[in-house]
Amino acid sequence: MAAQVKVSWDPRPAEEQVSGYRVFVDDVAAPDVTVPEATMEIEPGRHKFEVAPLCAWGVGPLSDPVYTPALPGKCVNVQLSISINITI
C-alpha cells in the first residue's frame, strides 16, 4: 500500500536564477516542480530523497540525501527537509 510523502526545502534566492527543482527518489527523477516542495506516493520502506535546482545553465548539484524511516508498514505524515547549496 502506497503512502504519501511531502518533501520540502528552502527556496533559493532569485539572484541564483533558479526556475524550478528536480526531485530524485531512490536515484530516479520525479516530475520537476516550480515550488520548493513536492508530494509523492511511495511504497513503505526506506527511501532516499535528493533535490537539484534547475537554472538557466542546467541542472545544479544534488542536495545531500535524506532518507525516510525504514518502517515495516505504512508511512504516515512523513515530512523531510532538504538543504540545497549552490556554488557558482
C-alpha positions in Angstrom: 0.0 0.0 0.0 1.5 3.3 -1.1 1.9 6.3 1.3 2.2 10.0 0.6 5.4 11.8 1.5 5.9 15.5 1.4 9.4 16.7 0.7 10.2 20.4 1.3 13.3 22.6 1.2 14.5 26.2 1.5 13.9 28.1 -1.8 17.0 29.6 -3.5 17.3 33.3 -3.8 16.1 34.9 -7.0 19.6 36.1 -7.8 20.7 32.5 -8.3 18.1 32.3 -11.2 16.6 29.0 -10.0 13.5 28.3 -12.2 12.5 25.0 -10.6 13.7 21.9 -8.8 14.2 18.2 -9.8 13.4 15.7 -7.0 15.0 12.3 -7.0 13.5 9.3 -5.2 15.9 6.4 -4.9 18.0 7.9 -7.7 15.1 8.2 -10.1 13.9 11.7 -11.2 10.3 12.6 -10.3 8.4 15.3 -12.2 10.1 18.7 -11.9 8.4 21.3 -9.6 8.5 25.1 -9.5 7.8 25.5 -5.8 10.2 24.2 -3.0 8.1 21.2 -2.1 6.7 18.0 -3.7 4.2 15.4 -2.5 4.6 11.9 -3.9 3.4 8.4 -3.3 5.9 5.8 -2.2 5.8 2.2 -1.1 6.5 1.6 2.6 10.2 1.1 3.4 13.4 3.1 3.4 13.7 5.6 0.5 16.3 8.2 -0.5 15.3 11.7 -1.5 17.6 14.4 -3.1 16.8 17.7 -4.9 18.7 19.6 -7.5 17.9 23.2 -8.6 17.1 23.9 -12.3 18.9 27.0 -13.5 19.5 28.8 -16.8 22.7 26.8 -17.2 21.1 23.4 -16.5 20.7 21.1 -13.5 22.6 22.2 -10.4 24.2 19.9 -7.8 22.2 17.4 -5.8 21.4 18.1 -2.2 22.7 15.8 0.5 20.4 12.7 0.6 17.6 12.4 3.2 16.0 9.0 4.0 12.6 8.0 5.2 12.5 5.8 8.2 12.5 2.1 7.5 9.0 1.2 8.7 7.6 -2.3 8.3 4.2 -0.8 7.5 2.6 2.3 6.3 4.4 5.7 6.4 2.2 8.4 7.9 2.8 12.2 7.9 6.5 11.9 6.9 8.0 15.3 6.1 11.6 15.7 5.0 13.5 19.0 4.8 16.3 19.1 2.3 19.0 21.7 2.0 20.3 22.8 -1.4 23.7 24.5 -1.7 24.8 26.1 -4.9 28.4 27.2 -5.5 29.0 29.4 -8.6 
